Amino acid sequence: MDELSDEKGLERYRVWTASSQVLAAFPTASELIGHLHRQSDDQSSSADEIIVELVRAGANGPSDPIGQSLLLLVFVPTIHRTTTQISAAFPSLAREDTAQHLFAALLEFLHSKEIRSRQSHLAFAVARKMRRSAFRWAIREFRLDLPNGLDGSQAASRGILESGEKPLAGVLLAQFLDDCVRRGWLSARERQLLTEFKLEGISGTELARRSGHSAPAIHRRVHRLLERLRRIARKSGDGIAKQLDLFRP
């Protein structure tokens, strides 16, 4: 922000945004970033037009320092929030390592064809991509730290059930849902709903907005899915019901 706010930085910013009516509406980088930080990444439609312009402005040079700096600053709150979530779920992982992975995942996505092809829900798409990448990375790192011969799912289950704590619930839930899909207990769409609601922490209000349903309907659907899995698990007699008790709606 200091580099973008001194006299030379302000001039470079104004030249860089001059070709975009949307971006030029913000005289300084701090005003642009402040405006976007007041928006929620779960209400991405309000920020989409600006982010589309930021991505488009760097189309001829994805490593453009101003464009890259602006986009990184836009998503700093998302990086901070996700780092905090990962640190709570995986206390053995260094917070600095988690933040570094998130920055790398963000840069990779910002330079991808996928983001340039999107015209809506960009803020939400970026936040979701970062969360998914971070949790998958954390689960892989967690497995690498396990004692030899100990399965990741078993370790997560044992750690949670013996301690009564919730830090590793994200690990167990992700692995458990994968297993449910393999067993045919869940469809891919149902697994996505449970993952977004329980693991990624996306609000029922946002999921309702995207699906066209009400928030109470989303909560009821999650409740019905978990109840269905509990009934199947109890009949199977393989101990899965205890895992389900960790993930009440």
C-alpha positions in Angstrom: 0.0 0.0 0.0 2.9 2.3 0.7 4.3 1.7 -2.8 0.9 2.5 -4.4 0.3 5.5 -2.2 3.4 7.6 -2.8 3.5 10.2 -5.6 5.1 7.9 -8.1 2.8 5.0 -7.2 -0.3 7.2 -7.5 0.7 8.3 -11.0 1.3 4.7 -12.1 -2.0 3.6 -10.6 -3.9 6.4 -12.4 -2.2 5.5 -15.7 -2.9 1.8 -15.2 -6.6 2.4 -14.5 -7.2 5.2 -17.0 -8.5 2.8 -19.7 -11.2 1.3 -17.4 -14.2 3.4 -16.5 -14.9 1.1 -13.6 -11.4 1.3 -12.0 -10.9 5.0 -12.8 -13.9 5.7 -10.5 -11.5 5.1 -7.6 -8.9 7.9 -7.6 -6.4 5.9 -5.4 -5.5 2.3 -4.8 -6.5 2.6 -1.1 -10.0 3.7 -2.1 -10.4 0.8 -4.5 -9.1 -1.8 -1.9 -11.1 -0.3 0.9 -14.3 -0.5 -1.2 -13.7 -4.2 -2.0 -12.8 -5.0 1.6 -16.2 -3.7 2.6 -17.8 -6.3 0.4 -18.1 -10.0 1.5 -16.6 -12.7 -0.8 -19.9 -14.6 -0.2 -21.8 -11.6 -1.8 -19.5 -11.6 -4.8 -22.0 -10.0 -7.3 -21.4 -6.6 -5.8 -17.6 -6.9 -6.4 -17.6 -8.9 -9.6 -17.5 -5.9 -12.0 -14.4 -4.5 -10.3 -12.6 -7.8 -10.0 -13.4 -8.6 -13.6 -11.8 -5.3 -14.6 -8.7 -6.0 -12.4 -8.2 -9.4 -14.0 -8.9 -8.0 -17.5 -6.5 -5.1 -17.1 -3.6 -7.5 -16.7 -4.6 -9.8 -19.6 -1.6 -8.7 -21.6 0.8 -9.3 -18.8 -0.3 -11.5 -15.9 2.7 -10.6 -13.9 2.0 -6.9 -14.1 3.2 -5.6 -10.7 0.3 -3.1 -10.1 -2.4 -5.6 -11.1 -0.9 -8.4 -9.1 -0.5 -6.2 -6.1 -4.0 -4.9 -6.2 -5.5 -8.4 -6.5 -3.3 -9.7 -3.7 -4.5 -6.8 -1.5 -8.1 -7.5 -2.4 -7.9 -11.1 -1.1 -5.8 -10.5 2.0 -8.8 -10.7 4.3 -9.7 -14.1 2.7 -6.2 -15.3 3.1 -6.2 -14.2 6.8 -9.6 -15.8 7.5 -8.7 -19.1 5.8 -5.3 -19.2 7.5 -7.0 -18.9 10.8 -9.4 -21.7 10.0 -6.6 -24.0 8.9 -4.6 -23.2 12.0 -7.5 -24.0 14.2 -8.2 -27.3 12.4 -4.5 -28.3 12.1 -2.6 -26.8 15.0 0.5 -28.8 14.1 0.9 -26.8 10.9 2.8 -23.5 11.0 0.6 -20.5 10.3 3.3 -19.0 8.1 3.4 -22.2 5.9 -0.4 -22.1 5.6 -0.4 -18.4 4.5 2.4 -19.1 2.0 0.4 -21.9 0.5 -2.6 -19.7 0.2 -0.7 -16.9 -1.5 0.7 -19.4 -4.0 -2.7 -20.9 -4.7 -4.2 -17.4 -5.2 -1.4 -16.4 -7.7 -1.8 -19.6 -9.6 -5.6 -19.2 -9.9 -5.3 -15.5 -10.9 -3.0 -16.5 -13.7 -5.3 -19.4 -14.9 -7.6 -19.5 -17.9 -10.4 -20.5 -15.6 -10.6 -17.1 -13.9 -10.4 -15.2 -17.1 -13.3 -17.1 -18.5 -15.6 -16.2 -15.6 -17.8 -13.2 -15.7 -19.7 -13.6 -12.4 -19.1 -14.7 -8.8 -15.4 -14.2 -9.1 -14.8 -13.2 -5.5 -16.7 -16.3 -4.4 -14.9 -18.5 -6.9 -11.4 -17.3 -5.8 -12.3 -17.7 -2.1 -13.7 -21.2 -2.7 -10.6 -22.2 -4.7 -8.3 -21.0 -2.0 -10.2 -22.8 0.8 -10.3 -26.1 -1.1 -6.7 -25.9 -2.0 -5.7 -25.0 1.6 -7.7 -27.8 3.2 -6.4 -30.4 0.7 -2.9 -29.2 1.3 -3.4 -29.3 5.1 -4.8 -32.9 5.0 -1.8 -34.0 2.9 0.6 -32.4 5.4 -1.2 -33.9 8.3 -0.9 -37.4 6.8 2.8 -36.9 6.3 3.2 -36.3 10.0 1.5 -39.5 11.0 3.4 -42.3 12.7 4.3 -45.1 10.3 1.4 -47.5 9.7 -1.3 -45.2 11.0 -4.0 -44.4 8.6 -5.0 -40.7 8.3 -8.7 -41.3 8.9 -7.9 -43.6 11.9 -5.6 -41.0 13.4 -8.0 -38.2 13.0 -10.9 -40.2 14.5 -8.8 -41.4 17.4 -7.4 -37.9 18.1 -10.9 -36.3 18.2 -12.7 -39.1 20.0 -10.1 -39.4 22.7 -9.5 -35.7 23.3 -13.1 -34.5 22.9 -11.8 -31.6 21.0 -12.7 -30.4 17.5 -9.5 -29.1 15.9 -9.2 -32.0 13.5 -12.9 -32.3 12.6 -12.2 -31.0 9.1 -9.8 -33.9 8.4 -12.3 -36.5 9.6 -15.2 -35.0 7.7 -13.4 -34.7 4.4 -12.2 -38.3 4.5 -15.5 -39.5 5.8 -17.5 -37.9 3.0 -15.2 -39.4 0.4 -15.9 -42.8 1.9 -19.6 -42.2 1.9 -19.5 -41.4 -1.9 -17.5 -44.5 -2.6 -20.1 -46.6 -0.6 -22.9 -45.0 -2.6 -24.4 -43.3 0.4 -24.0 -39.8 -1.0 -24.2 -38.3 -4.5 -21.4 -36.0 -5.7 -23.8 -33.1 -5.4 -24.8 -34.0 -1.8 -21.2 -34.4 -0.9 -20.5 -30.9 -2.3 -23.3 -29.4 -0.2 -22.0 -31.0 3.0 -18.4 -30.0 2.2 -19.3 -26.4 1.5 -21.6 -26.1 4.5 -19.6 -28.0 7.1 -16.0 -27.9 6.0 -15.6 -24.7 4.0 -17.9 -22.8 6.3 -20.1 -21.2 3.6 -23.2 -19.8 5.1 -26.7 -21.2 4.6 -27.7 -17.8 3.3 -25.0 -17.8 0.6 -25.8 -21.4 -0.4 -29.5 -20.5 -0.6 -28.7 -17.5 -2.8 -26.8 -19.6 -5.2 -29.3 -22.4 -5.4 -32.5 -20.4 -5.3 -33.7 -22.0 -2.1 -34.2 -20.5 1.3 -31.6 -20.7 4.1 -34.0 -22.8 6.3 -34.4 -25.2 3.3 -30.6 -25.6 3.0 -30.3 -26.3 6.8 -33.1 -28.9 6.6 -31.5 -30.6 3.6 -28.2 -30.9 5.5 -30.0 -32.2 8.5 -31.8 -34.8 6.4 -28.5 -35.9 4.7 -26.8 -36.5 8.0 -29.8 -38.3 9.4 -29.8 -40.6 6.4 -26.1 -41.4 6.9 -26.7 -42.1 10.5 -29.5 -44.6 9.8 -27.3 -46.4 7.2 -24.3 -46.3 9.5 -26.2 -47.8 12.4 -27.4 -50.6 10.2 -23.9 -51.3 8.8 -22.5 -51.7 12.3 -19.0 -50.4 11.4 -18.7 -47.6 13.9 -19.4 -44.8 11.4 -22.3 -43.5 13.5 -19.8 -42.2 16.1 -18.1 -40.2 13.4 -21.4 -38.7 12.3 -22.0 -37.5 15.8 -19.1 -35.1 15.4 -20.9 -33.3 12.6 -24.3 -32.3 13.8 -26.1 -29.6 11.7 
